[in-house]
């Protein structure tokens, strides 16, 4: 699952992985449902493992 993505992804990748829009992606990140951090430029840095964790939890 998600093997074609790097270990660190950006919001653009997140939208493709979850088949969601940018607004939904930012809401998931800002709410902490998907754990991520911002870099010094303000871009979200997301670990692929956090997305996998989110998909596993949301299925339960």
C-alpha positions as CSV (number, residue, x, y, z in Angstrom):
1,X,0.0,0.0,0.0
2,X,1.4,3.4,-1.1
3,X,4.7,1.7,-2.2
4,X,5.1,4.2,-5.0
5,X,5.4,7.1,-2.5
6,X,8.6,8.2,-0.7
7,X,8.8,7.9,3.1
8,X,8.3,11.7,3.4
9,X,5.5,13.2,1.4
10,X,3.9,16.6,0.8
11,X,0.3,17.7,0.8
12,X,0.0,17.1,-3.0
13,X,1.0,13.5,-2.4
14,X,-1.4,13.1,0.5
15,X,-4.3,14.2,-1.7
16,X,-3.5,11.6,-4.2
17,X,-2.9,8.8,-1.6
18,X,-6.3,9.4,0.1
19,X,-8.2,10.6,-3.0
20,X,-9.2,13.8,-1.2
21,X,-9.1,17.5,-2.0
22,X,-6.5,20.0,-0.6
23,X,-9.0,21.5,1.9
24,X,-9.7,18.1,3.4
25,X,-6.0,17.3,3.5
26,X,-5.2,20.5,5.4
27,X,-8.0,19.9,7.8
28,X,-6.7,16.4,8.6
29,X,-3.2,17.9,9.2
30,X,-4.3,20.9,11.2
31,X,-6.5,18.8,13.4
32,X,-3.7,16.3,14.1
33,X,-5.6,13.4,12.7
34,X,-2.6,12.8,10.5
35,X,0.5,13.6,12.4
36,X,2.9,15.9,10.6
37,X,5.1,19.0,11.1
38,X,5.8,22.1,9.2
39,X,9.3,22.9,8.0
40,X,10.9,26.3,8.3
41,X,9.1,27.6,5.2
42,X,5.7,26.6,6.4
43,X,5.2,23.5,4.2
44,X,3.8,20.4,5.7
45,X,6.2,17.5,6.0
46,X,4.3,14.2,6.4
47,X,5.7,10.7,7.0
48,X,4.1,8.0,4.9
49,X,3.8,5.9,8.0
50,X,1.5,8.6,9.5
51,X,-0.8,8.3,6.5
52,X,-0.8,4.5,6.8
53,X,-1.6,4.8,10.5
54,X,-4.5,7.2,9.7
55,X,-5.9,4.8,7.2
56,X,-5.7,1.9,9.6
57,X,-7.4,3.8,12.4
58,X,-10.1,5.3,10.1
59,X,-11.0,1.7,8.9
60,X,-11.5,0.5,12.5
